[in-house]
């Protein structure tokens, strides 16, 4: 598998559209398409950002490892997340501190409305 194919694999595994991933990475969908089609190769700083957003390792993206999930402590392995939950966590991770607070406030308001 090429680096681009691995990016596509992870994006689809995480249930993220190309447009959504491009927004999370602060690039255009056209640029992401070039990475996915191996027209561009990611620079080191961008590779690190992509690993964070896709919750993977650089070893996997570069083809040095078949393990695409980063190693976690035993406690975090006990929690099983759906693809949608992982997607939301990736988005949340990329928010500013101020927007994380806003997100929590909105989620609590929605929870109150639901009950």
N, C-alpha and C positions, 0 to 999 in steps of 0.2 A: 504494500500500500504506500502511496506517495504522501507527502505532507498534506497536500490539498485534499486527497481522499480521506485522510484522517480527520481533517477539519470538518468535512461534510459528514463523516460518520458520527463525530461527537455532537455536531449541531443537531442532527436528526435524532440521535440517542437522547439528547436533552429536550427534544420537542421544541426547538427554537427555529423560526424561519430565518432565511438568509437576511431579510430586511431587519428583523429584530436583533440578530447577532451583529450586524453592521452598526446599528444604533448603539448597542452596548459597547462596541469597540471604538465608537466615535470615528467611523470611516463610512464611505459610501458603499452601497450594495454592489456597485460595479467593481470597486477595489477588492471587496471580499470575494467576489466571483473570480477575480484574477488570482487570488490566493488559492481558492478552492480548485481552480483549473491548472494550478502550478505554473501560471504565467509569471507571477511574482513569488519570491521567497521572502518570508517574514524576517525583518531585522530583529536583533536580539531583544530590544526593549518592547517591540510589538509582540514578539513571541511570548514574553513574560506576561504581558497584559492578556493575551489570548488564553494562556494557561489558566489564569485566574478566572476569567469569565466562563470558560468551558469546564472549570474544575478538573483539570488534568495536569499531567506532567510534561515538561519539555522533552523528556526522553521518549514519551509516546508520540508526540507530534513529529519528532525528528526521526522516528523509526528505530530507536534504540531499545524499546521495550514494548511488549505486547499488553502490559497492564496500563489501562487508561484512567483508572480511578487512583487518585493519590492515596497514600497510606494514611490511615486515620488511627486515632487512639481507640482502644476497645469500647469506650463509652459511645463515641460517635457512630461506631459500626452497629450498635444496638438500634439506632433509629433508621427506619427504612422510609425513604422519601420517594414520592412519585415523580415522574418527569415534570409535571406541572409545578410541584413544590420546589424542585431543583431550579427550574426556570425562574420562579419568583425570588428564590434566595440569591441567584446570580444577579438579577436586576437590583435587588435590595443592596447587595454588596457594593454595587457601583454608584449608589446614591451618595450625595453629600450628607454630612452629619445632620444638617438642618432638614433635608428632605427625608431622612430616616425618621426623624421625630414626627414630621407631618404624616408620613405613611402610617406610623404606629397609631397616631391620633385618629386617622380616618378608619383604620381597621377596627379600632375599639368602638367607634361610632357605628360602624356597620354591624358589629357583633351585638351591640345594644339594640339596634333596630330589629335584628333577627329574633331576639328572645322576647 
